[in-house]
Amino acid sequence: MSNQAPLDLRILADVESPEVVREALRAFRRRLWTRYVWIGLAIVLAALAFVAGNRPSDLHEEMERANVRSFPEAVWRVGDASVSLVEVADLGDTMGLHFVALPDPGTPALSVWVDGAVGGVTIAYYDFYSEVPKSRDVTITVGPERCNPGCEDRETLIVDLRELDVPEDIWRHT
């Protein structure tokens, strides 16, 4: 409690009331406006944090959240390696591919290129994900680990998604 005595309202009768009221309203509106700005800013920041937290952090996570997915689980022999297409997912204007490539025992490590990948060529080792434009076929190249895309020790495989019974709505651009 305050030690101040209550304000005697009779002394306000001598003051011009419109000026007192106007100043009180101005102070009230200023405080109210400031609070609304801070509350609005807090709501916007919370919404941004929620949206940022819900976005996929990598292609693997984006593929897992895709509505339409197919699991052809096809395996091919390419050079001294087995290459398997594990999953295909519709990512809107593109599609995501999940491959596993395993070299034969005793062979050197390998590199796998997925030609036409979004943002260039995907070069990966063993278990990898690639995002490619929608098309019924995908070109995969397998070669030794230190082989650049122009070397002769590499083999190319063209994967036809239609033959693997991948639904058309995944690979056909609408």
C-alpha positions as CSV (number, residue, x, y, z in Angstrom):
1,M,0.0,0.0,0.0
2,S,1.0,3.5,-0.7
3,N,1.5,6.0,2.1
4,Q,-0.1,8.7,0.0
5,A,-3.5,10.0,0.9
6,P,-6.3,9.4,-1.5
7,L,-6.8,12.1,-4.1
8,D,-9.6,14.5,-3.2
9,L,-11.7,14.7,-6.3
10,R,-13.1,18.1,-5.4
11,I,-9.8,19.7,-6.3
12,L,-10.4,18.6,-9.9
13,A,-13.4,20.8,-10.1
14,D,-11.1,23.9,-10.4
15,V,-9.1,22.4,-13.3
16,E,-10.4,22.6,-16.9
17,S,-11.6,19.1,-17.3
18,P,-11.2,18.7,-21.1
19,E,-7.5,19.3,-20.9
20,V,-7.0,16.8,-18.1
21,V,-9.2,14.2,-19.9
22,R,-7.4,14.8,-23.2
23,E,-4.0,14.3,-21.7
24,A,-5.1,11.2,-19.8
25,L,-6.6,9.7,-23.0
26,R,-3.4,10.5,-24.9
27,A,-1.3,8.7,-22.3
28,F,-3.7,5.7,-22.3
29,R,-3.7,5.4,-26.1
30,R,0.1,5.6,-26.2
31,R,0.4,2.8,-23.6
32,L,-2.3,0.7,-25.4
33,W,-0.6,1.2,-28.8
34,T,2.8,0.2,-27.4
35,R,1.4,-3.0,-25.9
36,Y,-0.4,-4.0,-29.1
37,V,2.8,-3.5,-31.1
38,W,4.7,-5.8,-28.7
39,I,2.0,-8.4,-28.6
40,G,1.7,-8.4,-32.4
41,L,5.5,-8.7,-32.8
42,A,5.5,-11.6,-30.3
43,I,2.8,-13.4,-32.4
44,V,4.6,-12.8,-35.6
45,L,7.9,-14.2,-34.2
46,A,6.1,-17.2,-32.7
47,A,4.5,-18.0,-36.1
48,L,7.9,-17.6,-37.9
49,A,9.5,-20.0,-35.4
50,F,6.7,-22.5,-36.0
51,V,7.0,-22.3,-39.8
52,A,10.8,-22.6,-39.7
53,G,10.6,-25.6,-37.4
54,N,8.1,-27.4,-39.7
55,R,10.2,-27.1,-42.9
56,P,12.2,-30.2,-43.9
57,S,15.9,-29.8,-43.3
58,D,17.1,-32.1,-46.1
59,L,15.9,-34.1,-49.1
60,H,15.5,-37.3,-47.0
61,E,13.1,-35.5,-44.6
62,E,11.3,-33.9,-47.5
63,M,10.8,-37.3,-49.2
64,E,9.4,-38.8,-46.0
65,R,6.8,-36.0,-45.8
66,A,5.8,-36.4,-49.5
67,N,2.1,-37.3,-50.1
68,V,2.8,-39.7,-53.0
69,R,5.6,-42.2,-52.7
70,S,6.5,-45.4,-54.4
71,F,8.9,-48.2,-53.3
72,P,10.0,-50.0,-56.5
73,E,13.0,-51.8,-54.8
74,A,14.6,-52.6,-58.1
75,V,18.2,-53.8,-58.3
76,W,20.6,-53.5,-61.3
77,R,24.2,-54.6,-61.9
78,V,26.3,-51.7,-63.1
79,G,30.0,-52.4,-63.5
80,D,31.3,-53.9,-60.2
81,A,28.4,-52.7,-58.2
82,S,24.8,-53.3,-57.4
83,V,22.5,-50.3,-57.6
84,S,19.1,-50.3,-56.1
85,L,16.3,-47.7,-56.4
86,V,14.6,-47.9,-53.0
87,E,12.1,-45.0,-53.1
88,V,10.6,-42.4,-55.4
89,A,8.6,-39.5,-54.0
90,D,6.6,-36.7,-55.6
91,L,8.0,-33.3,-54.5
92,G,5.8,-31.0,-56.5
93,D,7.6,-29.9,-59.7
94,T,10.4,-32.4,-59.1
95,M,10.7,-35.9,-57.7
96,G,13.0,-37.3,-55.1
97,L,15.0,-40.6,-55.6
98,H,16.6,-42.7,-52.9
99,F,19.4,-45.1,-54.2
100,V,21.7,-47.6,-52.5
101,A,24.8,-48.5,-54.4
102,L,27.1,-51.3,-53.1
103,P,30.5,-52.2,-54.7
104,D,31.4,-55.9,-54.9
105,P,33.8,-57.1,-52.2
106,G,37.4,-56.3,-53.1
107,T,36.6,-53.6,-55.6
108,P,37.6,-50.0,-55.1
109,A,35.1,-47.5,-53.8
110,L,32.7,-46.1,-56.3
111,S,31.0,-42.9,-57.2
112,V,27.5,-42.6,-58.5
113,W,26.2,-39.7,-60.6
114,V,22.5,-38.9,-61.2
115,D,22.4,-36.8,-64.3
116,G,20.0,-33.9,-64.5
117,A,19.7,-33.5,-60.8
118,V,18.3,-30.2,-59.5
119,G,21.2,-27.9,-58.9
120,G,23.7,-29.9,-61.1
121,V,24.7,-33.5,-60.9
122,T,24.4,-35.5,-57.7
123,I,27.6,-37.3,-57.0
124,A,27.4,-39.6,-54.0
125,Y,28.6,-42.8,-52.4
126,Y,26.5,-45.8,-51.3
127,D,23.2,-44.6,-49.8
128,F,22.1,-41.3,-51.4
129,Y,19.2,-39.1,-52.3
130,S,18.8,-37.0,-55.4
131,E,16.1,-34.5,-56.6
132,V,15.5,-34.6,-60.3
133,P,13.0,-33.0,-62.7
134,K,9.9,-35.1,-63.4
135,S,10.6,-37.5,-66.3
136,R,9.8,-41.2,-66.9
137,D,13.5,-42.1,-67.1
138,V,16.5,-41.2,-65.0
139,T,20.2,-41.6,-66.0
140,I,22.6,-43.0,-63.4
141,T,26.3,-43.3,-64.0
142,V,28.5,-45.5,-61.8
143,G,32.3,-45.4,-61.8
144,P,35.4,-45.6,-59.6
145,E,35.6,-43.2,-56.7
146,R,38.2,-40.9,-58.3
147,C,36.6,-41.1,-61.7
148,N,35.4,-37.7,-63.0
149,P,32.2,-37.5,-65.2
150,G,34.4,-37.7,-68.4
151,C,36.4,-40.8,-67.6
152,E,36.1,-44.1,-69.5
153,D,35.8,-46.5,-66.5
154,R,32.2,-45.7,-65.9
155,E,29.0,-47.3,-66.9
156,T,25.6,-45.7,-67.5
157,L,22.2,-47.1,-66.5
158,I,18.9,-45.6,-67.7
159,V,16.1,-46.3,-65.2
160,D,12.6,-46.3,-66.8
161,L,10.2,-45.5,-63.9
162,R,7.2,-46.5,-66.1
163,E,8.6,-50.1,-66.3
164,L,9.0,-50.2,-62.5
165,D,5.3,-49.4,-62.1
166,V,6.0,-46.1,-60.4
167,P,2.6,-44.2,-60.5
168,E,2.5,-41.6,-63.3
169,D,1.5,-38.8,-60.9
170,I,5.0,-39.1,-59.4
171,W,7.0,-38.8,-62.6
172,R,4.7,-37.1,-65.1
173,H,4.8,-33.3,-65.0
174,T,1.2,-31.9,-64.8
